[in-house]
Amino acid sequence: MNWYSTTRVNSLCAYDWIYEALTDDERRAIIVPLVRHCEDVQPRPGRPAIRRRNTGGVNAGCYGVKNLMWYAGLAALGDGFCDELAESLIVEGHAFHREVLKFRSDSAGDDGALGTGTPGYAMGVYPVGHFNIFHTWLSATGENLAGRYRPMALYPNWVWWMWIPDAAKPDAPLFHGYGDAFHSDNRLPIGGMYEHLLQYIHFFKEYDPDAARLAATLAEMCPNHTVGGAWRGGSGFPAYPFLFGKDEAVKPFTREELSASPVKARQFEQLGQIFMRSGWAPDSTYALLVGGTLTPMHKHHDEGSFVIYKHDFLALDSGSRAAQTDWNLKYYYGQSVAHNVVLIQKPGEPLPGYWGPGYKGPEGKNNYGGMYGLTGEVVAFETNGRYSYAAVDTGALYGEKCTENVRQFVHVQPDYFVVYDRVGASDPSYAKQWLLHTQNKPVVDGRAVYADSRNGRLFCEALLPKDATIELVGGPGKEFWANGKNWEIYDKWMASVRRQCAKDGRGPYWGEWRAETHPGAARADDRFLHVLTAADVQTPHGIATRLVEEANRDGVTLVIPASREGRAAAQREGRAPAQREGRAPARPTREITLLFNRTGKVGGEIRIVEKDAEGRVLSSKSRPLAETVTPQKGVLLK
């Protein structure tokens, strides 16, 4: 069986279009076998299984056998050949698709999403599942169904926040490698996005004009599948160019408008994705923090994990779904060990489930310190021009071995990240590991490491625990190490991807090394404090830091040299003295101190002190870190 229903839906549509030119015998010969097939492949009680039949439900992509019922009934009803069967199928198919549309509208929330945070699906054939319903309902009833499901209009907003521009290939952007991605080149799968975005404009422009304008902007940046200047479509449904086209009345935002947006972070509550960035240019810094996922299709055991990009992927998700025939998929790639989280090692724990081929050896029996569940809780989120902050509680996902696991994650503009983890084990003997995955081998210098990838460099300094040690795991034969085994990726597939990446100049991004921070002694409770700097490969060291310890708080002070722009602004505002003639340019600094509650309520404080080149304080401000989630809604440009 074909995993997709595309060709069968097209066959039913073709029958409908040529109906008037057929004789009754010709009609019967075409439609009756098609409709019977659409019924025969439905998963009914007592029927035998069909190999590789896609029976995806309401929360899936809507391209399996269940979506055939609506189209079969719509095409055949009233023809006089199998009306009773057609009526039962159209009724059942209508009910199924109403559930699909409700789920997709609910999962869009007030930010925009489409059932899964994995772009290969949400930017692949998922949109076709509802647009085909919109088109057929419109032709059958005259109603634009989009008016009933207005939150879905915001889908282009999610595409925009997922989009990492690549100066070398402007029409081939990158993304964070989230979820069931291959991690070969981390290219955003926008091959069908031109068509999808035109659909969103076509159906939703009157319900959300800003989202339609954003869709128009992104569509201009996508490959548009034109032949001789005429759009030819690309989703497998060749009728689309005859049903709608580019709407010239919808004026896109300029790229400059989008790039100038002061909004530095966006939380997509339904998907559990918090995007943070310094800008929207190829050389900006981008990060993704995972937390609070409510629609976990194609998601890993990765709550609290983060990805950081600057010039290249510096902290990343490791492993690959590869050829889907190797054990990396089930025993490494989908498990917590493949992500930038904290592990708590309880001996003999059973492995949490994930899809992929089974392995009968002893190494495949146990969980390697990771989570069991998929959904943590975001307890705080805020963003402004200076910093973005989120706190994710994942303790419940680790089961009885864990008494606490809370990650507080701060992006200090433009390139600095502070990560504070409160971790408790129910038994002090359960070892803890703080993970940082990189593509290439890191260089270790005491309790600090740095790793390069192409033109990017990531520094990571472990300030807590004070007795921490850094251990590297990776390299040939240990790239995907867990439970005493290297869960290899299929070698022929790897070789093919490496050849392609060599041509492309990017990737692969399987994360073949990881740096582990280990507490120096066995304790029930530990506090991890790390500072990361995203930079280019010419940068000799990370941001200067000072550990801060107060009565019930741990923290760090970052000493950030002011930019030339910041210096000029301070002089204009009278906060800094003018440069004296004959002297070298002054180097004022900004000291940002972040403090985190060691115990009790999750929270803390941020202090910002501006100093001139001589160390004189120009201004000093402090405020508590957010203790609730700051709401966001719609397309936010300012």
Disulfide bonds with the S-S distance in Angstrom:
none
